[in-house]
Amino acid sequence: MLVTRRRSRQSVFIGGNVEVKILEIGPTWVKLGIDAPKEIPVIRSEQKLTSEENLAASQALRPDLVSGLVEQIRPASAVNKMPSGKPVPGSPGLQALAEPRP
Amino acid sequence: MPEFSTKYFDRIRYEEQSVICFPSGLPGFDRERKFLLIEQPINKPLVFLQSLSRGEICFPTLPVLAIDPDFRLRVSPEDLRTLGLPENQKPRIGQDLVCLAIISLGENRPPTANLLSPVIINLKTNTAVQTIPLDSSYSHQHPLVAPSEALVCS
């Protein structure tokens, strides 16, 4: 890993056509500006983590794992307050997902 | 009434007004725009987010409040616009606003919930986003391994 010290308004280049500029430095954050060609996607690391997590979640859906999880969480969920509002039209049962309005 | 073949629920029939639209898809699934929420009595409190374009894509989810009753929802102005919610008002999980965490159920890993990027659904407009806040203290792999403790209401 390259470690380098940069000040506000300085920058580094990655691969000749990607420039990462330090725009502003705050007490607990830095503001970056990234210039990259259109074909190079620039995303936050959280977005990448979310993509990977979504891929894992959609692929590993197995009935036995689902029922295993349900068994573990059901006793506790039974004590969660379930509102008894009117069903949302066209979405039977969806009212159980939301907390009641105060 | 439209029908759709799914991998996990076989053939399902649904009403058009139950279709949830993700205008920009989900991260990693940019092309999946239309989903259904499926609840099965046997699998409560799980909620399944079933794609309506690819039958094999189905996300198991849990309401975030069932995982963390104190969950603090943060949504960017852009995502609020997508959801058709006022930008100057803090969104509240409630009757019209459902907030779900996608669950990862791997064979070789303990089950976890993605509290970092919850799925938010506005049931008034049937639009949804998976929001990724700029500053979040929540994990993308929140453990559900000790759910009997984690789920106890305070």
Interface residues (C-beta under 8 A of the other chain):
Chain A: R44 E46 Q47 L49 T50 S51 E52 E53 N54 L55 A56 A57 S58 A60 L61 R62 P63 L65 V66 S67 L69 V70 Q72 I73 R74 P75 A76 S77 V79 N80 K81 P83 G85 V88 P89 G90 S91 G93 L94 Q95 A96 L97 A98 E99 P100 R101
Chain B: Y8 E15 Q17 S18 L26 P27 G28 F29 L37 E39 I42 N43 K44 P45 L46 V47 E56 I57 C58 F59 P60 L62 P63 L65 A66 I93 G94 Q95 D96 L97 V98 L100 I102 I103 S104 L105 G106 E107 P111 N114 L116 S117 L123 Q130 I132 L134 S136 H140 Q141 L144 P147 S148 A150 L151 V152 C153
